[in-house]
Amino acid sequence: MKIKNIIRNIFRKNENKVFKIEPEKIEKVGTKKQFADKLNREILICKDCGEEFILEDSEKNFYTRTGIPSPKRCLECRKTRKKY
C-alpha cells in the first residue's frame, strides 16, 4: 500500500512533465539466470516446494558476515515454517 502511494505521489508531482523513453537504453533480460547474473544475485532451489528463488547480493553478504548458512527455502516456505 505504501509503495502505491509513493508512486502515485511521484506521478502527481510530475504530471506536467514529459518523459522521453529511449529504446536503445532499455535492456531486455531473457531468463531468470541472466537477470540474476546481471544484478550479481544467486538462484537457489527451495528444498520444500522446489521453486527457484533469488538470493540478493546484500543477503549473501549478510549471511557470509554473520556466519549463518544461506537459506534453503524460499521466502514463502520460510514464512509458513515460522508459523508452525
N, CA, C and O atoms as a Tinker XYZ file with bonds, in Angstrom:
   336  protein
     1  N      0.826000   -1.197000    0.000000    73     2
     2  CA     0.000000    0.000000    0.000000    64     1     3
     3  C      0.869000    1.260000    0.000000    63     2     4     5
     4  O      0.559000    2.226000   -0.697000    81     3
     5  N      1.938000    1.255000    0.765000    73     3     6
     6  CA     2.814000    2.415000    0.833000    64     5     7
     7  C      3.481000    2.686000   -0.510000    63     6     8     9
     8  O      3.616000    3.838000   -0.921000    81     7
     9  N      3.899000    1.615000   -1.194000    73     7    10
    10  CA     4.573000    1.781000   -2.481000    64     9    11
    11  C      3.634000    2.419000   -3.490000    63    10    12    13
    12  O      4.044000    3.291000   -4.256000    81    11
    13  N      2.364000    1.985000   -3.497000    73    11    14
    14  CA     1.392000    2.580000   -4.415000    64    13    15
    15  C      1.264000    4.072000   -4.167000    63    14    16    17
    16  O      1.209000    4.859000   -5.111000    81    15
    17  N      1.217000    4.462000   -2.907000    73    15    18
    18  CA     1.096000    5.884000   -2.574000    64    17    19
    19  C      2.330000    6.673000   -2.994000    63    18    20    21
    20  O      2.212000    7.802000   -3.470000    81    19
    21  N      3.498000    6.093000   -2.823000    73    19    22
    22  CA     4.735000    6.765000   -3.224000    64    21    23
    23  C      4.746000    6.976000   -4.733000    63    22    24    25
    24  O      5.056000    8.066000   -5.212000    81    23
    25  N      4.405000    5.929000   -5.476000    73    23    26
    26  CA     4.375000    6.032000   -6.942000    64    25    27
    27  C      3.322000    7.048000   -7.378000    63    26    28    29
    28  O      3.570000    7.864000   -8.265000    81    27
    29  N      2.165000    6.995000   -6.760000    73    27    30
    30  CA     1.085000    7.935000   -7.091000    64    29    31
    31  C      1.552000    9.373000   -6.871000    63    30    32    33
    32  O      1.280000   10.249000   -7.692000    81    31
    33  N      2.265000    9.621000   -5.747000    73    31    34
    34  CA     2.755000   10.970000   -5.454000    64    33    35
    35  C      3.798000   11.419000   -6.465000    63    34    36    37
    36  O      3.824000   12.588000   -6.851000    81    35
    37  N      4.648000   10.511000   -6.892000    73    35    38
    38  CA     5.661000   10.859000   -7.901000    64    37    39
    39  C      4.982000   11.300000   -9.187000    63    38    40    41
    40  O      5.366000   12.304000   -9.788000    81    39
    41  N      3.954000   10.535000   -9.613000    73    39    42
    42  CA     3.253000   10.894000  -10.841000    64    41    43
    43  C      2.491000   12.200000  -10.695000    63    42    44    45
    44  O      2.425000   12.978000  -11.646000    81    43
    45  N      1.917000   12.458000   -9.533000    73    43    46
    46  CA     1.200000   13.724000   -9.323000    64    45    47
    47  C      2.152000   14.916000   -9.410000    63    46    48    49
    48  O      1.821000   15.940000  -10.008000    81    47
    49  N      3.333000   14.777000   -8.811000    73    47    50
    50  CA     4.304000   15.871000   -8.822000    64    49    51
    51  C      4.832000   16.130000  -10.225000    63    50    52    53
    52  O      5.184000   17.262000  -10.554000    81    51
    53  N      4.891000   15.096000  -11.051000    73    51    54
    54  CA     5.496000   15.201000  -12.375000    64    53    55
    55  C      4.474000   15.133000  -13.510000    63    54    56    57
    56  O      4.845000   14.870000  -14.654000    81    55
    57  N      3.195000   15.365000  -13.212000    73    55    58
    58  CA     2.177000   15.165000  -14.244000    64    57    59
    59  C      2.293000   16.144000  -15.418000    63    58    60    61
    60  O      1.804000   15.844000  -16.507000    81    59
    61  N      2.917000   17.285000  -15.226000    73    59    62
    62  CA     3.055000   18.244000  -16.319000    64    61    63
    63  C      4.364000   18.070000  -17.095000    63    62    64    65
    64  O      4.607000   18.770000  -18.077000    81    63
    65  N      5.187000   17.153000  -16.656000    73    63    66
    66  CA     6.462000   16.931000  -17.327000    64    65    67
    67  C      6.309000   15.857000  -18.398000    63    66    68    69
    68  O      5.445000   14.984000  -18.308000    81    67
    69  N      7.156000   15.940000  -19.402000    73    67    70
    70  CA     7.169000   14.946000  -20.471000    64    69    71
    71  C      8.440000   14.125000  -20.323000    63    70    72    73
    72  O      9.537000   14.673000  -20.218000    81    71
    73  N      8.285000   12.817000  -20.317000    73    71    74
    74  CA     9.423000   11.919000  -20.187000    64    73    75
    75  C      9.679000   11.237000  -21.518000    63    74    76    77
    76  O      8.750000   10.788000  -22.189000    81    75
    77  N     10.926000   11.166000  -21.887000    73    75    78
    78  CA    11.295000   10.514000  -23.127000    64    77    79
    79  C     11.946000    9.173000  -22.804000    63    78    80    81
    80  O     12.917000    9.105000  -22.050000    81    79
    81  N     11.403000    8.122000  -23.379000    73    79    82
    82  CA    11.958000    6.789000  -23.181000    64    81    83
    83  C     12.790000    6.459000  -24.411000    63    82    84    85
    84  O     12.301000    6.491000  -25.541000    81    83
    85  N     14.039000    6.145000  -24.171000    73    83    86
    86  CA    14.929000    5.820000  -25.268000    64    85    87
    87  C     15.096000    4.303000  -25.348000    63    86    88    89
    88  O     15.723000    3.699000  -24.477000    81    87
    89  N     14.530000    3.683000  -26.400000    73    87    90
    90  CA    14.559000    2.221000  -26.506000    64    89    91
    91  C     15.953000    1.610000  -26.490000    63    90    92    93
    92  O     16.128000    0.488000  -26.016000    81    91
    93  N     16.945000    2.328000  -26.997000    73    91    94
    94  CA    18.288000    1.761000  -27.033000    64    93    95
    95  C     18.894000    1.631000  -25.634000    63    94    96    97
    96  O     19.855000    0.885000  -25.447000    81    95
    97  N     18.341000    2.349000  -24.650000    73    95    98
    98  CA    18.861000    2.266000  -23.290000    64    97    99
    99  C     18.144000    1.195000  -22.462000    63    98   100   101
   100  O     18.569000    0.880000  -21.351000    81    99
   101  N     17.081000    0.650000  -22.991000    73    99   102
   102  CA    16.333000   -0.383000  -22.278000    64   101   103
   103  C     16.885000   -1.740000  -22.676000    63   102   104   105
   104  O     16.909000   -2.095000  -23.854000    81   103
   105  N     17.327000   -2.494000  -21.677000    73   103   106
   106  CA    17.865000   -3.822000  -21.938000    64   105   107
   107  C     16.798000   -4.856000  -21.646000    63   106   108   109
   108  O     16.076000   -4.758000  -20.653000    81   107
   109  N     16.704000   -5.826000  -22.497000    73   107   110
   110  CA    15.758000   -6.910000  -22.292000    64   109   111
   111  C     16.534000   -8.095000  -21.730000    63   110   112   113
   112  O     17.532000   -8.527000  -22.307000    81   111
   113  N     16.071000   -8.606000  -20.618000    73   111   114
   114  CA    16.720000   -9.746000  -19.999000    64   113   115
   115  C     15.817000  -10.946000  -20.201000    63   114   116   117
   116  O     14.636000  -10.912000  -19.854000    81   115
   117  N     16.377000  -12.006000  -20.765000    73   115   118
   118  CA    15.577000  -13.154000  -21.154000    64   117   119
   119  C     15.189000  -14.104000  -20.043000    63   118   120   121
   120  O     14.004000  -14.391000  -19.874000    81   119
   121  N     16.148000  -14.601000  -19.281000    73   119   122
   122  CA    15.854000  -15.636000  -18.306000    64   121   123
   123  C     16.163000  -15.154000  -16.897000    63   122   124   125
   124  O     16.806000  -14.123000  -16.703000    81   123
   125  N     15.688000  -15.927000  -15.908000    73   123   126
   126  CA    15.982000  -15.604000  -14.519000    64   125   127
   127  C     17.489000  -15.621000  -14.277000    63   126   128   129
   128  O     18.019000  -14.788000  -13.542000    81   127
   129  N     18.166000  -16.573000  -14.899000    73   127   130
   130  CA    19.618000  -16.698000  -14.725000    64   129   131
   131  C     20.323000  -15.450000  -15.241000    63   130   132   133
   132  O     21.218000  -14.925000  -14.578000    81   131
   133  N     19.925000  -14.967000  -16.429000    73   131   134
   134  CA    20.540000  -13.761000  -16.979000    64   133   135
   135  C     20.270000  -12.567000  -16.070000    63   134   136   137
   136  O     21.147000  -11.731000  -15.849000    81   135
   137  N     19.049000  -12.495000  -15.546000    73   135   138
   138  CA    18.674000  -11.409000  -14.641000    64   137   139
   139  C     19.522000  -11.466000  -13.374000    63   138   140   141
   140  O     20.049000  -10.446000  -12.929000    81   139
   141  N     19.653000  -12.645000  -12.801000    73   139   142
   142  CA    20.430000  -12.813000  -11.579000    64   141   143
   143  C     21.902000  -12.490000  -11.816000    63   142   144   145
   144  O     22.542000  -11.842000  -10.988000    81   143
   145  N     22.438000  -12.946000  -12.956000    73   143   146
   146  CA    23.838000  -12.660000  -13.269000    64   145   147
   147  C     24.077000  -11.168000  -13.417000    63   146   148   149
   148  O     25.093000  -10.646000  -12.958000    81   147
   149  N     23.143000  -10.486000  -14.056000    73   147   150
   150  CA    23.286000   -9.053000  -14.290000    64   149   151
   151  C     23.327000   -8.281000  -12.975000    63   150   152   153
   152  O     24.075000   -7.311000  -12.849000    81   151
   153  N     22.542000   -8.698000  -12.009000    73   151   154
   154  CA    22.464000   -7.983000  -10.737000    64   153   155
   155  C     23.296000   -8.622000   -9.638000    63   154   156   157
   156  O     23.153000   -8.274000   -8.466000    81   155
   157  N     24.162000   -9.553000  -10.009000    73   155   158
   158  CA    25.038000  -10.230000   -9.057000    64   157   159
   159  C     24.213000  -10.930000   -7.978000    63   158   160   161
   160  O     24.459000  -10.754000   -6.785000    81   159
   161  N     23.245000  -11.715000   -8.404000    73   159   162
   162  CA    22.393000  -12.468000   -7.493000    64   161   163
   163  C     22.550000  -13.951000   -7.774000    63   162   164   165
   164  O     23.044000  -14.358000   -8.825000    81   163
   165  N     22.124000  -14.733000   -6.825000    73   163   166
   166  CA    22.259000  -16.179000   -6.941000    64   165   167
   167  C     20.875000  -16.820000   -6.961000    63   166   168   169
   168  O     20.004000  -16.442000   -6.177000    81   167
   169  N     20.669000  -17.786000   -7.851000    73   167   170
   170  CA    19.403000  -18.501000   -7.911000    64   169   171
   171  C     19.546000  -19.806000   -7.140000    63   170   172   173
   172  O     20.450000  -20.600000   -7.397000    81   171
   173  N     18.635000  -20.013000   -6.186000    73   171   174
   174  CA    18.632000  -21.232000   -5.383000    64   173   175
   175  C     17.317000  -21.969000   -5.595000    63   174   176   177
   176  O     16.340000  -21.381000   -6.058000    81   175
   177  N     17.292000  -23.251000   -5.259000    73   175   178
   178  CA    16.078000  -24.065000   -5.356000    64   177   179
   179  C     15.584000  -24.333000   -3.938000    63   178   180   181
   180  O     16.345000  -24.793000   -3.086000    81   179
   181  N     14.314000  -24.046000   -3.691000    73   179   182
   182  CA    13.703000  -24.264000   -2.381000    64   181   183
   183  C     13.629000  -25.764000   -2.098000    63   182   184   185
   184  O     13.185000  -26.538000   -2.946000    81   183
   185  N     14.062000  -26.170000   -0.906000    73   183   186
   186  CA    14.077000  -27.595000   -0.589000    64   185   187
   187  C     12.685000  -28.123000   -0.241000    63   186   188   189
   188  O     12.474000  -29.336000   -0.225000    81   187
   189  N     11.722000  -27.218000    0.043000    73   187   190
   190  CA    10.359000  -27.665000    0.346000    64   189   191
   191  C      9.481000  -27.728000   -0.899000    63   190   192   193
   192  O      8.893000  -28.768000   -1.194000    81   191
   193  N      9.389000  -26.615000   -1.630000    73   191   194
   194  CA     8.452000  -26.560000   -2.765000    64   193   195
   195  C      9.130000  -26.784000   -4.119000    63   194   196   197
   196  O      8.449000  -27.041000   -5.112000    81   195
   197  N     10.463000  -26.688000   -4.169000    73   195   198
   198  CA    11.185000  -26.921000   -5.416000    64   197   199
   199  C     11.226000  -25.731000   -6.363000    63   198   200   201
   200  O     11.769000  -25.837000   -7.463000    81   199
   201  N     10.657000  -24.597000   -5.952000    73   199   202
   202  CA    10.664000  -23.391000   -6.787000    64   201   203
   203  C     12.012000  -22.689000   -6.690000    63   202   204   205
   204  O     12.709000  -22.786000   -5.680000    81   203
   205  N     12.366000  -21.982000   -7.755000    73   203   206
   206  CA    13.579000  -21.174000   -7.747000    64   205   207
   207  C     13.315000  -19.881000   -6.982000    63   206   208   209
   208  O     12.227000  -19.312000   -7.061000    81   207
   209  N     14.318000  -19.426000   -6.242000    73   207   210
   210  CA    14.230000  -18.106000   -5.626000    64   209   211
   211  C     15.591000  -17.441000   -5.721000    63   210   212   213
   212  O     16.623000  -18.106000   -5.804000    81   211
   213  N     15.573000  -16.118000   -5.706000    73   211   214
   214  CA    16.797000  -15.342000   -5.915000    64   213   215
   215  C     17.316000  -14.856000   -4.560000    63   214   216   217
   216  O     16.573000  -14.283000   -3.763000    81   215
   217  N     18.590000  -15.093000   -4.322000    73   215   218
   218  CA    19.270000  -14.601000   -3.130000    64   217   219
   219  C     20.077000  -13.380000   -3.557000    63   218   220   221
   220  O     21.027000  -13.487000   -4.332000    81   219
   221  N     19.688000  -12.229000   -3.044000    73   219   222
   222  CA    20.327000  -10.983000   -3.455000    64   221   223
   223  C     21.730000  -10.860000   -2.873000    63   222   224   225
   224  O     22.073000  -11.521000   -1.893000    81   223
   225  N     22.525000  -10.011000   -3.490000    73   223   226
   226  CA    23.907000   -9.800000   -3.080000    64   225   227
   227  C     23.982000   -9.327000   -1.628000    63   226   228   229
   228  O     24.840000   -9.782000   -0.872000    81   227
   229  N     23.094000   -8.420000   -1.237000    73   227   230
   230  CA    23.107000   -7.917000    0.137000    64   229   231
   231  C     22.791000   -9.036000    1.132000    63   230   232   233
   232  O     23.350000   -9.073000    2.228000    81   231
   233  N     21.889000   -9.950000    0.742000    73   231   234
   234  CA    21.568000  -11.085000    1.606000    64   233   235
   235  C     22.767000  -12.025000    1.721000    63   234   236   237
   236  O     23.092000  -12.504000    2.808000    81   235
   237  N     23.428000  -12.286000    0.571000    73   235   238
   238  CA    24.621000  -13.147000    0.596000    64   237   239
   239  C     25.675000  -12.556000    1.525000    63   238   240   241
   240  O     26.291000  -13.275000    2.312000    81   239
   241  N     25.880000  -11.241000    1.430000    73   239   242
   242  CA    26.865000  -10.577000    2.288000    64   241   243
   243  C     26.489000  -10.711000    3.765000    63   242   244   245
   244  O     27.352000  -10.942000    4.612000    81   243
   245  N     25.198000  -10.564000    4.069000    73   243   246
   246  CA    24.727000  -10.695000    5.450000    64   245   247
   247  C     25.027000  -12.090000    5.994000    63   246   248   249
   248  O     25.580000  -12.230000    7.086000    81   247
   249  N     24.662000  -13.123000    5.229000    73   247   250
   250  CA    24.880000  -14.500000    5.684000    64   249   251
   251  C     26.364000  -14.805000    5.825000    63   250   252   253
   252  O     26.762000  -15.497000    6.761000    81   251
   253  N     27.182000  -14.305000    4.920000    73   251   254
   254  CA    28.623000  -14.518000    4.994000    64   253   255
   255  C     29.204000  -13.811000    6.211000    63   254   256   257
   256  O     30.012000  -14.381000    6.945000    81   255
   257  N     28.786000  -12.562000    6.418000    73   255   258
   258  CA    29.318000  -11.744000    7.507000    64   257   259
   259  C     28.949000  -12.321000    8.877000    63   258   260   261
   260  O     29.770000  -12.313000    9.794000    81   259
   261  N     27.723000  -12.820000    9.018000    73   259   262
   262  CA    27.251000  -13.313000   10.314000    64   261   263
   263  C     27.572000  -14.780000   10.539000    63   262   264   265
   264  O     27.449000  -15.271000   11.661000    81   263
   265  N     27.983000  -15.491000    9.493000    73   263   266
   266  CA    28.304000  -16.899000    9.638000    64   265   267
   267  C     27.089000  -17.809000    9.609000    63   266   268   269
   268  O     27.197000  -19.007000    9.870000    81   267
   269  N     25.924000  -17.236000    9.290000    73   267   270
   270  CA    24.690000  -18.021000    9.179000    64   269   271
   271  C     24.665000  -18.657000    7.798000    63   270   272   273
   272  O     24.974000  -17.986000    6.814000    81   271
   273  N     24.302000  -19.940000    7.697000    73   271   274
   274  CA    24.234000  -20.562000    6.367000    64   273   275
   275  C     23.138000  -19.929000    5.505000    63   274   276   277
   276  O     22.129000  -19.456000    6.029000    81   275
   277  N     23.333000  -19.920000    4.203000    73   275   278
   278  CA    22.337000  -19.370000    3.273000    64   277   279
   279  C     21.027000  -20.144000    3.399000    63   278   280   281
   280  O     21.045000  -21.334000    3.716000    81   279
   281  N     19.891000  -19.488000    3.156000    73   279   282
   282  CA    18.604000  -20.178000    3.288000    64   281   283
   283  C     18.449000  -21.291000    2.255000    63   282   284   285
   284  O     18.941000  -21.193000    1.131000    81   283
   285  N     17.767000  -22.331000    2.658000    73   283   286
   286  CA    17.496000  -23.464000    1.766000    64   285   287
   287  C     16.048000  -23.437000    1.275000    63   286   288   289
   288  O     15.666000  -24.217000    0.403000    81   287
   289  N     15.247000  -22.530000    1.843000    73   287   290
   290  CA    13.833000  -22.427000    1.486000    64   289   291
   291  C     13.524000  -21.023000    0.967000    63   290   292   293
   292  O     14.174000  -20.048000    1.346000    81   291
   293  N     12.516000  -20.940000    0.089000    73   291   294
   294  CA    12.084000  -19.635000   -0.430000    64   293   295
   295  C     11.385000  -18.865000    0.689000    63   294   296   297
   296  O     11.084000  -19.429000    1.741000    81   295
   297  N     11.134000  -17.603000    0.464000    73   295   298
   298  CA    10.546000  -16.740000    1.479000    64   297   299
   299  C      9.182000  -17.254000    1.935000    63   298   300   301
   300  O      8.888000  -17.252000    3.131000    81   299
   301  N      8.350000  -17.693000    0.991000    73   299   302
   302  CA     7.018000  -18.175000    1.347000    64   301   303
   303  C      7.098000  -19.404000    2.254000    63   302   304   305
   304  O      6.368000  -19.502000    3.241000    81   303
   305  N      7.986000  -20.338000    1.914000    73   303   306
   306  CA     8.139000  -21.549000    2.724000    64   305   307
   307  C      8.734000  -21.223000    4.095000    63   306   308   309
   308  O      8.383000  -21.852000    5.093000    81   307
   309  N      9.632000  -20.239000    4.141000    73   307   310
   310  CA    10.192000  -19.831000    5.434000    64   309   311
   311  C      9.107000  -19.226000    6.324000    63   310   312   313
   312  O      9.053000  -19.498000    7.523000    81   311
   313  N      8.241000  -18.400000    5.720000    73   311   314
   314  CA     7.152000  -17.804000    6.497000    64   313   315
   315  C      6.190000  -18.873000    7.005000    63   314   316   317
   316  O      5.761000  -18.831000    8.158000    81   315
   317  N      5.849000  -19.841000    6.135000    73   315   318
   318  CA     4.949000  -20.925000    6.510000    64   317   319
   319  C      5.563000  -21.745000    7.636000    63   318   320   321
   320  O      4.879000  -22.111000    8.591000    81   319
   321  N      6.825000  -22.025000    7.522000    73   319   322
   322  CA     7.524000  -22.831000    8.530000    64   321   323
   323  C      7.589000  -22.110000    9.880000    63   322   324   325
   324  O      7.508000  -22.749000   10.929000    81   323
   325  N      7.735000  -20.771000    9.853000    73   323   326
   326  CA     7.796000  -19.999000   11.091000    64   325   327
   327  C      6.473000  -20.051000   11.849000    63   326   328   329
   328  O      6.460000  -20.001000   13.079000    81   327
   329  N      5.358000  -20.152000   11.121000    73   327   330
   330  CA     4.034000  -20.163000   11.754000    64   329   331
   331  C      3.838000  -21.393000   12.635000    63   330   332   333
   332  O      3.099000  -21.348000   13.618000    81   331
   333  N      4.506000  -22.493000   12.276000    73   331   334
   334  CA     4.262000  -23.753000   12.991000    64   333   335
   335  C      5.345000  -24.089000   13.948000    63   334   336
   336  O      5.278000  -25.118000   14.620000    81   335
